[in-house]
Amino acid sequence: MIGHARALLSLEEIREVSRAFGLRRPIEAEPIGRGSRLSAKSRLRCPDGQFMLKRRAPGAGTREHLDALHAFQLHLSDAGVPIARLRRTPAGTTVVDGPLGTYEMFDWMDGERWSQRVAEAAAMGAALGSMLRASMDFPEGNRLGRFSYHRTGTFDVAVEPILESVARADPDTDLPALRGTLENLLDRARRAHGRAEQAGLDESPWLCVHGDTHPGNVIFDAGRVRAIIDFDGARSDHRVCEAANALVHFGNSPIAAVPQERWQPELDLRRIAALSDGIGRGMGMPLVSREREALPWLMIESCTLESIVPIARSGRFAHLRADGFLAFIERKTAWIESNARAITSA
């Protein structure tokens, strides 16, 4: 498969946009090689401090949507939620229209990446809970739009187009075997959707959430959360859907650079318990009983949808072949289903 070149900020862009944000010279710029390849980013060092300058990806949303994203982040910053603070221009705005697009700037956050420690999971839960608590007082939630991975018909997808996409990417795939894996995975996700409905998901309030809470979007410092970053996926959703998605990601054992035969489908129940407890502490109250009953089923839905959507588009999950990856996800969701009671009571 052919990769796409990463978008980069030019020196002319950096000079012009940093001037609009009111930064003093001299300015040193260092490209950032993480995140979306379509979004150009650089780390800036100058007499005013260190910042992350970002040119938003083409088609990343309307200006109205960006204004709502920034309003949400400013609200969280003012509430003391650990996120990267937006930089304002001298005129008080947080967006600059520059030579090649739309730009935003954040305080640079030094720190460490996720190291899978239970204490970090507890700290992440507390940070997420504080975000959910602050979000309940955000008056402009509807501006970001309502969207949830838990919605009717999500898994009524046609298997054939997915198989065709996989066949184009990897013609040697055993398609009958992959069909069986995919059908098992989708059947389990449909059952999970029904179980989440039975649990009484309608009791979980809708509020603005991060929408993409995973270890790559969190910076740690000595076991505490320094910042939750990258709010581009923020939206209005059930708060328990946000919690369930975080439980999947922070309960996982990473598979990057790990041989496929050593991928572990089991989640770490100690981390799940620590994160769940932290969410309650951060919110100042635990998730209600019906939300807790819905957690494992929402975890299955989240895990399944995040897997099949990119494969339907490109035939692979990032650089991973669909056959091995979907077989792994099928085992993971089976483990969640078998351990639903333990997850609910964690």
C-alpha positions as CSV (number, residue, x, y, z in Angstrom):
1,M,0.0,0.0,0.0
2,I,1.2,3.5,-0.8
3,G,1.5,5.9,2.1
4,H,0.7,9.6,1.8
5,A,3.2,12.4,2.4
6,R,2.9,14.2,5.7
7,A,1.7,17.8,5.4
8,L,4.4,20.3,6.6
9,L,4.3,24.0,7.6
10,S,6.5,26.2,5.5
11,L,8.8,28.9,7.1
12,E,6.7,31.5,5.4
13,E,3.5,30.2,7.1
14,I,5.2,30.0,10.5
15,R,6.4,33.6,10.2
16,E,3.1,35.0,9.1
17,V,0.8,33.0,11.4
18,S,3.0,33.3,14.5
19,R,3.0,37.1,13.9
20,A,-0.8,37.0,13.8
21,F,-0.8,35.2,17.2
22,G,1.5,37.9,18.6
23,L,4.6,35.8,19.2
24,R,7.9,37.6,19.6
25,R,11.0,36.6,17.6
26,P,13.3,34.8,17.4
27,I,11.2,31.7,16.7
28,E,12.5,28.2,16.4
29,A,10.3,25.7,14.6
30,E,10.4,21.9,14.7
31,P,8.0,19.7,12.6
32,I,5.9,17.3,14.5
33,G,5.6,13.8,13.0
34,R,2.6,12.5,14.9
35,G,-1.1,12.5,14.3
36,S,-3.0,13.0,11.0
37,R,-0.8,13.3,8.0
38,L,-3.2,15.9,6.6
39,S,-2.8,18.3,9.5
40,A,0.6,20.1,9.5
41,K,2.0,20.8,12.9
42,S,5.2,22.3,14.4
43,R,6.6,22.9,17.8
44,L,7.6,26.6,18.3
45,R,10.1,28.0,20.8
46,C,10.2,31.8,21.3
47,P,10.6,34.4,24.1
48,D,6.9,33.9,24.9
49,G,7.2,30.2,25.6
50,Q,6.7,27.0,23.7
51,F,3.6,26.3,21.5
52,M,2.2,23.9,19.0
53,L,1.1,25.5,15.8
54,K,-1.4,23.5,13.7
55,R,-2.8,24.0,10.2
56,R,-6.1,22.2,10.2
57,A,-6.6,19.5,7.6
58,P,-8.6,20.4,4.5
59,G,-12.3,19.6,5.0
60,A,-11.9,19.3,8.7
61,G,-15.2,21.1,9.3
62,T,-16.9,24.4,8.9
63,R,-15.7,27.6,10.7
64,E,-18.8,27.4,12.8
65,H,-17.9,23.9,14.0
66,L,-14.3,25.0,14.7
67,D,-15.6,27.9,16.8
68,A,-17.7,25.5,18.8
69,L,-14.7,23.2,19.3
70,H,-12.7,26.1,20.6
71,A,-15.6,27.3,22.9
72,F,-15.7,23.8,24.4
73,Q,-11.9,23.7,25.0
74,L,-11.9,27.2,26.5
75,H,-14.7,26.2,28.8
76,L,-12.7,23.1,29.9
77,S,-9.5,25.1,30.4
78,D,-11.4,27.6,32.6
79,A,-12.9,24.8,34.6
80,G,-9.4,23.4,35.4
81,V,-9.6,20.3,33.2
82,P,-6.1,19.3,32.2
83,I,-6.0,20.1,28.5
84,A,-3.6,22.0,26.2
85,R,-4.7,25.6,26.4
86,L,-5.5,27.5,23.2
87,R,-3.4,30.6,22.4
88,R,-5.3,33.8,21.7
89,T,-4.3,36.4,19.2
90,P,-3.9,40.0,20.4
91,A,-7.4,40.6,19.2
92,G,-8.7,37.8,21.5
93,T,-9.5,35.2,18.8
94,T,-8.2,31.6,18.7
95,V,-8.3,31.1,14.9
96,V,-6.1,32.6,12.2
97,D,-6.9,32.5,8.5
98,G,-3.5,32.2,6.9
99,P,-1.8,31.6,3.6
100,L,-2.7,27.9,3.2
101,G,-5.7,27.4,5.5
102,T,-6.9,27.8,9.0
103,Y,-4.5,27.8,12.0
104,E,-4.8,27.2,15.7
105,M,-2.1,27.3,18.4
106,F,-1.8,25.6,21.8
107,D,0.5,25.8,24.7
108,W,3.2,23.1,24.3
109,M,2.8,20.3,26.8
110,D,5.9,18.4,27.8
111,G,5.4,14.9,29.3
112,E,5.4,11.2,28.8
113,R,3.3,8.7,26.9
114,W,1.1,6.1,28.4
115,S,3.1,3.3,30.2
116,Q,0.1,1.1,31.2
117,R,0.4,1.6,34.9
118,V,-2.6,1.2,37.1
119,A,-1.9,4.6,38.7
120,E,-2.0,6.3,35.3
121,A,-5.3,4.6,34.6
122,A,-6.7,6.0,37.8
123,A,-5.3,9.5,37.0
124,M,-6.8,9.3,33.5
125,G,-10.2,8.4,34.9
126,A,-10.1,11.4,37.3
127,A,-9.2,13.7,34.4
128,L,-11.9,12.2,32.2
129,G,-14.4,12.5,35.0
130,S,-13.5,16.2,35.5
131,M,-14.1,16.8,31.8
132,L,-17.5,15.2,32.0
133,R,-18.4,17.2,35.1
134,A,-17.3,20.5,33.5
135,S,-19.2,19.5,30.3
136,M,-22.5,19.4,32.2
137,D,-22.2,23.2,32.6
138,F,-21.2,23.9,28.9
139,P,-24.2,25.8,27.5
140,E,-23.3,25.4,23.8
141,G,-23.2,21.6,23.5
142,N,-25.7,21.4,20.6
143,R,-23.3,23.4,18.4
144,L,-21.1,20.4,18.1
145,G,-23.9,18.1,17.0
146,R,-25.2,14.9,18.4
147,F,-23.4,11.7,17.3
148,S,-22.9,8.4,18.9
149,Y,-21.4,5.0,17.9
150,H,-24.4,3.6,19.8
151,R,-27.2,4.1,17.2
152,T,-29.8,2.0,15.5
153,G,-28.6,0.2,12.4
154,T,-24.8,0.8,13.0
155,F,-24.0,-2.8,12.4
156,D,-26.5,-3.5,9.6
157,V,-23.6,-3.2,7.2
158,A,-23.1,-5.1,4.0
159,V,-20.3,-7.7,4.4
160,E,-19.6,-7.9,0.6
161,P,-18.2,-4.3,0.2
162,I,-15.9,-4.9,3.1
163,L,-14.6,-8.1,1.6
164,E,-14.2,-6.4,-1.8
165,S,-12.1,-3.7,-0.1
166,V,-9.9,-6.2,1.6
167,A,-9.4,-8.2,-1.6
168,R,-8.2,-5.1,-3.4
169,A,-5.7,-4.4,-0.6
170,D,-4.5,-8.0,-0.1
171,P,-5.6,-10.4,-2.9
172,D,-4.2,-13.4,-1.1
173,T,-6.7,-13.1,1.8
174,D,-8.8,-16.2,2.6
175,L,-12.2,-14.4,2.0
176,P,-14.5,-17.3,3.2
177,A,-12.6,-17.4,6.5
178,L,-12.7,-13.6,6.8
179,R,-16.4,-13.6,6.1
180,G,-17.0,-16.0,9.0
181,T,-14.9,-13.8,11.3
182,L,-16.7,-10.6,10.2
183,E,-20.2,-12.2,10.5
184,N,-19.4,-13.4,14.1
185,L,-18.1,-9.9,15.0
186,L,-21.1,-8.1,13.6
187,D,-23.5,-10.6,15.2
188,R,-21.9,-9.9,18.6
189,A,-22.0,-6.2,18.1
190,R,-25.8,-6.4,17.3
191,R,-26.4,-8.4,20.5
192,A,-24.4,-5.8,22.4
193,H,-26.5,-3.0,21.0
194,G,-29.6,-4.7,22.3
195,R,-28.1,-5.3,25.7
196,A,-27.1,-1.7,26.0
197,E,-30.6,-0.6,25.2
198,Q,-32.0,-3.1,27.8
199,A,-29.7,-1.6,30.4
200,G,-31.5,1.7,30.0
201,L,-29.0,3.8,28.2
202,D,-31.5,6.6,27.9
203,E,-30.7,7.5,31.5
204,S,-27.2,8.5,30.6
205,P,-27.2,12.3,29.9
206,W,-26.0,13.7,26.6
207,L,-23.1,16.1,26.9
208,C,-20.0,17.2,25.0
209,V,-17.3,14.7,25.1
210,H,-13.8,14.3,23.6
211,G,-14.9,11.6,21.3
212,D,-11.5,10.0,20.7
213,T,-10.1,9.2,24.2
214,H,-7.2,6.9,23.8
215,P,-3.6,6.8,25.1
216,G,-2.2,8.6,22.1
217,N,-4.3,11.6,23.0
218,V,-3.1,11.9,26.6
219,I,0.2,13.3,28.0
220,F,1.3,12.1,31.4
221,D,3.8,13.5,33.9
222,A,5.1,11.4,36.8
223,G,1.9,9.4,36.9
224,R,-0.6,12.3,36.6
225,V,-2.4,13.5,33.5
226,R,-0.7,16.6,32.1
227,A,-3.1,17.1,29.3
228,I,-5.8,15.5,27.2
229,I,-5.1,16.7,23.6
230,D,-6.7,16.6,20.1
231,F,-10.4,17.6,20.5
232,D,-11.1,17.4,16.8
233,G,-13.6,14.5,17.4
234,A,-15.5,16.3,20.1
235,R,-19.3,16.0,19.9
236,S,-22.4,15.5,22.0
237,D,-22.9,11.9,23.1
238,H,-24.0,9.9,26.1
239,R,-21.4,10.3,28.8
240,V,-21.3,6.6,29.4
241,C,-20.3,6.1,25.7
242,E,-17.2,8.2,26.4
243,A,-16.5,6.2,29.5
244,A,-16.9,2.9,27.6
245,N,-14.6,3.9,24.8
246,A,-11.9,5.0,27.3
247,L,-12.2,1.6,29.1
248,V,-11.5,-0.3,25.9
249,H,-8.4,1.8,25.1
250,F,-6.9,2.0,28.5
251,G,-7.7,-1.6,29.3
252,N,-5.9,-2.8,26.1
253,S,-2.5,-4.2,25.8
254,P,-0.8,-2.5,22.9
255,I,-0.1,-4.4,19.7
256,A,2.2,-2.0,17.9
257,A,5.6,-3.6,17.2
258,V,4.3,-6.9,18.8
259,P,4.3,-10.1,16.8
260,Q,0.7,-11.1,15.9
261,E,0.9,-14.4,17.7
262,R,1.5,-12.4,21.0
263,W,-1.4,-10.0,20.7
264,Q,-3.5,-10.2,23.9
265,P,-7.3,-9.9,23.4
266,E,-7.9,-9.8,27.2
267,L,-8.3,-6.4,28.8
268,D,-6.6,-5.6,32.1
269,L,-9.4,-5.6,34.8
270,R,-7.2,-3.7,37.3
271,R,-6.8,-0.8,34.9
272,I,-10.5,-0.9,34.1
273,A,-11.4,-0.8,37.8
274,A,-8.9,2.1,38.4
275,L,-10.2,4.1,35.5
276,S,-13.9,3.5,36.4
277,D,-13.2,4.6,40.0
278,G,-11.3,7.7,38.8
279,I,-14.2,8.7,36.5
280,G,-16.5,8.7,39.6
281,R,-14.0,10.7,41.6
282,G,-13.5,13.2,38.8
283,M,-17.3,13.7,38.3
284,G,-17.9,13.9,42.0
285,M,-20.4,11.0,41.7
286,P,-20.2,7.5,40.2
287,L,-21.9,6.4,36.9
288,V,-25.5,5.4,37.7
289,S,-26.2,1.7,37.9
290,R,-27.9,1.5,34.5
291,E,-24.9,3.2,32.9
292,R,-22.6,0.6,34.5
293,E,-24.8,-2.2,33.2
294,A,-24.4,-0.7,29.7
295,L,-20.6,-0.4,29.8
296,P,-19.4,-3.8,28.5
297,W,-21.9,-3.8,25.7
298,L,-20.9,-0.3,24.6
299,M,-17.3,-1.4,24.8
300,I,-18.1,-4.1,22.2
301,E,-19.9,-1.6,20.0
302,S,-17.0,0.9,20.2
303,C,-14.3,-1.7,19.6
304,T,-16.2,-3.2,16.6
305,L,-17.0,0.1,14.9
306,E,-13.5,1.5,15.2
307,S,-12.2,-1.7,13.5
308,I,-14.6,-2.1,10.6
309,V,-14.8,1.5,9.4
310,P,-11.2,2.0,8.3
311,I,-11.1,-1.5,6.8
312,A,-14.3,-0.8,4.8
313,R,-12.5,2.3,3.4
314,S,-9.0,1.0,2.6
315,G,-9.0,-2.8,3.2
316,R,-6.6,-2.5,6.1
317,F,-6.5,-1.2,9.6
318,A,-3.6,1.3,9.2
319,H,-0.8,-1.0,8.1
320,L,-2.3,-4.2,9.5
321,R,-3.9,-6.8,7.3
322,A,-7.7,-7.1,7.9
323,D,-7.7,-10.9,8.3
324,G,-5.4,-11.0,11.3
325,F,-6.6,-7.8,12.8
326,L,-10.4,-8.7,12.6
327,A,-9.7,-12.2,14.0
328,F,-8.0,-10.5,17.0
329,I,-10.9,-8.0,17.4
330,E,-13.4,-10.9,17.3
331,R,-11.5,-12.6,20.1
332,K,-11.4,-9.3,22.1
333,T,-15.1,-8.7,21.8
334,A,-15.8,-12.3,22.8
335,W,-13.6,-11.8,25.9
336,I,-15.6,-8.6,26.8
337,E,-18.9,-10.5,26.4
338,S,-17.7,-13.3,28.6
339,N,-16.4,-10.9,31.3
340,A,-19.3,-8.5,31.2
341,R,-20.1,-9.0,34.8
342,A,-16.6,-8.4,36.0
343,I,-16.4,-5.2,34.0
344,T,-19.7,-4.0,35.3
345,S,-18.6,-4.6,38.9
346,A,-15.0,-3.3,38.5
